[in-house]
């Protein structure tokens, strides 16, 4: 049986995850529940089946709040609901994103605004909503998901990579501003994680082989690799780590640099 690290300080922590009902987000919800945390998450699709599955597995159900994260008022209201149910949020994981492919010359203002509203704006406004509660609670941890795609200078989704770069800059500035309040912010930049969506849309044998050739470690990433890193950044194990970008990519960025 495979066992994973236990981060004892995450037990009973109030955790909020965006996009926590599918893909990597679902794995994150599962991972935090496994640590004994109280988890709330938002998503656009119905997650009642997933909630029931998690309740059966862990003996505690996550709180699912339907929400379109591009609606800032709805997102911040959902964060308020979660804090009411579980106590002040002390761990925020900004995970939800959309990496829809597009050509730079085809992008219009409407598409640009739509993409950045998901991939950057929602991250900031979620941070803004949880910080007062974290200050009152004596501290907290925020993990903002970025991606190695911008570090590699990838083409084919300029609005997404621009947002990824913005996330790391935002993370560093907020870490500086709220460090005196014992609030830590770090960015997590995964490589190509083989979720069901990735397998369905882009993970053909040739692309997988080409990407694996770029990695120092010759295994494809799975959701658990990202969950483990997130739990570390959320816990007091990383108590003196803030304003950083942690790449979990099998060594792609090292090779690309």
N, C-alpha and C positions, 0 to 999 in steps of 0.2 A: 504494500500500500504506500502510495506517495504521500509524504507529509510536508507541510509548509511551515514557515516561521509564524510564531504567535507574537503579536504586538499587544502586550497586556494593557497598555494605556488606552487602546482603542475600544476596550469593552465599555459599553454604555455611552460611548461618544455619539453626539448628534451629527450625522453625516448627511450632506445634500449632494446629489449627483445629477448633472444634466445629461439627458439621453441615457438614463440608467436601466432601460428595459430591453435593450437589444445590443447585439455585437459586443464590443469591448465594454460598453456601459453595463450590460447585463452581468458580465463577468466581474466587474467592479462591485456591483450591488451584492452579488454572491460572496465575493471576497470579504467585504466589510461585515456582512451578516455573519460570516464564519468567524470573525474576530469578536463577535458579541456586540457590535455597534448597532445603534438605532438609525436606520437608513430611510431617507425619503428621496424620491427621484421624480423627475419630470420627463415627459415624452409626448409626442403627438399621437402615436398609435396606442390602441387599447392594450394594456399590459396586465389585465386581470388574470389571465392564465399563468403568466410568469410569476405574479405575486403569490398565487396559490401554490405554485411549484416551490418557491422559496420558503413559504410558510411550512410546507410539509418537510422540507429539507432541514430547516434551521429551528423550527418551533417558534418562529417570530416572523411576522409578515412585514415587508417594507411598505412604506406609505407611498402610493403612486398618486401623483397629481397631474392630470392631463394639462398640457401647456404647450403653446407654441413659443419657443424662447425668443423669437423676434418681436414678440409683444412684451415690451419691457415692463409695463404695469402688471401684466399677468405673471411674468417671471418673478418679479419682486413680491407679488402677493403670494405666490406659491412658496417662496422662501419663508415668508411670514407664517404661513400655515404649518410648515414643517417645524419651525421653531416653537410654535404653540403646542404642537403634538409631542415633540421630543426634547424640548429645551433649546437654549441658544445653540445655533449651529457652530461647532468648533472645527469641523472639517468640511471644506467645499472642494468638490472635484468638478471642474469645468471640462466636460468630456465631449458634449454634443458638437458635431461638425458635419459639413457637407462638402465633399471633395469632387463635386460634379466637374467633369472635364469640359474644357471650352478653349476656343481659340482667342488669343488676345485681340485680334482685329475684329472679332465678332461681338465683343463685349460692349453693351450699352449701359447707360446710367442705371437703368432698372435692374439689370442683372448684377452689376457691381454692388449696388446697395443691398440687394437680396443676399448675396454671398457674404459680404462683410457683416451684415446684421446677424447672421448665424455664427460665423467663424471668428468674429472679433468683438462686436458690440455687446452681444449677450454675455460674453466673458467678463467684460468690464462691469456691466450693470449687476451681474450676480455678485461679483466681488464687493461692489459698493453696498449691496443690500446686506451682506453677512458681516461686514467689518464692524459696525456698531455693536452687534451682539457679541462678537469675539472680544472686542475691547472690554465690554462689561464682564465677560467670563474670565478675563485675565489672559487671553491669548487664543490662538488657533492656527490652523494650517490650511493653506489654499494650494491646490495642485491644478495648474492650467495646462491642458493638453495642447501641445504644438505638434510639429512633425519635422522629420529630417528632410522633407521635400524641398523646403526653402534653402536649407544649408547646401543641398546638392545642386541648386539652381535648376530644378526640374521645370520643364516646359509643359504646357497643356492644361494648366489650371492656375493662371496668374492671380486671380482674386483670392484663391485659397492660400497660395504660398505667401502672398503679401500679408494676409491675415495671420499666418503662422509666425512670420517675422515680427509683426506687431504684437503678438501675444508675448513673445519673449521680452520685448522692450517694455511693455506694460508691466510684466511681472517684476522686472528689476526695479522699476520706479516705485511701484506699490510696496515692494519689499523694503525699500529705503524709507518710504514715508511712514510705514506702520510697524517697522521693526521695534521702535521704542514701546509699542503696545504689546510686544511679544507675539506678533502675528507674522508668521513665516509664509512666504510665497515662492514657489518654485515651478518651473515649467518642465514638463515631461515630453520628450520628442521621440515617439516610437518610429521604428522603421516599418517595413511592410509586414503587418500582422495578418495572418491568413484567417480572417473571419469568413463567415458564410457569404457575406456580400462580396468580399474580395475574390473568393473562389468562383462565384457566379459571374462576375463582371469582367475581371481582368487577369486572373491567375491561370493563364494558359502555360503549358510546359515550357515554351521558349522563353517567356517573360520570367518565369520562376527561375529557370536556370541562369539567365543573365543576371538577375538580381542576386542570387546566391553567390555568383562569382565575385560580386562586389563586397560580400561580407567576409570579415576575418573568420568568424565562426560559421561553420558550414551546416547550420540547421536553420530551418525557417522559424520565424517567431510565431508564437501562439498567444492567446489572450492572457494566460497565466503569467507570462513573462512581464506583461505590462501591469497586471494586478499586483504582483510582488513589489515592483518598483514604486507603485502608487502608495501601497500600505507603508512602505518605508518612509516616503516623503511625508505622509500624513501623521506618522507616529513620532513620539519623542526620541526615537532612535536617531533621528536626523535633526535633533533640537538646535544645533548650531549651523544648519545648512539653510540658507535663504538667498533669494535673488539668483539662483542657478538654473541652468538648463541641462537636464539629464537626458542624454540620448540612450535609448534602449533599442539597438538596431543591429546587433551582431557584428558591429565594427564597420559599417558602411561609411560613416562620416570620417573615420580615421583613414580609410583608404582614399576617399574622395579628396581629402585635404592634401 
